[in-house]
Amino acid sequence: MMYGNRKARQEKGQQVSLAENAYHRLKDKILRNEFPPSEFVSIGKLSDSLGDVGWTPVREAVQRLHEDQFLTLIPRKGIVIPEFDIKKIMNQLELRFVIESYATVKAVGKISDELFEELLVLVDLMGDDTRSDYDVIASNFDYHLKIIETLNNGEITRTLSQIYDHNTRFFIYFIADYARLEKTCGEHKLLLDALYQGNEKRVSEVIEEHNTGTRQLLLDSILG
């Protein structure tokens, strides 16, 4: 009896792992826009896109992706990849800028030599035009998260991580090369220098200039 219970727990654990794996891999595909906005997809199609994952863990992953707003479950119709809600995206962006500006200024004095070197590497990766748009944007968001993680505030980190995920899909679709702009990479380097030097006033100025430029770039891309 005890063996049977242990076996059942092991099988359940394996199922959870498969569902977790399916969740992250499908989310990655959605963020990369491998499934176009408004496209209806089936459990079978999603499972086939992964190649080695069965329908049951994919169903569990789909439910979680729906809860996290990466896809939509429509009763009696199926699964659809959400269209871009521009107003919602701009609202998320404003929230991101408010939190990011506050948290970045709070990070002054918390940048170690080791972290400084890690962030320099990410700045270089942002400017590497041999990398995919997804990877460049991921380096951008990793840069900001590493700075914000110095606050040791899980709620701020978690909120921004969710916003960055949704921003990724939108940015790749509308402005594939935004993170490669020389000006943007230069701003990240200026911000890093100000943080490392402990210059709070300069950090505030650079992050505000950076966010204003990003906002304008988004608006130009949407309207253009």
Buried (B, 14 or more C-beta within 10 A) or exposed (E): EEEEEEEEEEEEEEBEEBBBBBBEBBBEBBBBBEBEBEEEBEBEEBBEBBEEBEBBBBBBBBBBBBEEEBBBEEEEEEBBBBEBEEEEBBEBBEEBBEBBBBBBBBBBEBBEEEBEEBBBEBBEBBBEEEBEBBBBBBBBBBBBBBBBBBBEBEEBBEBBEBBBBBBBBBBBBBBBEBBBBEEBBEBBBBBBBBBBEEBBEBBBBBBBBBBEBBBEBBEEBBEE
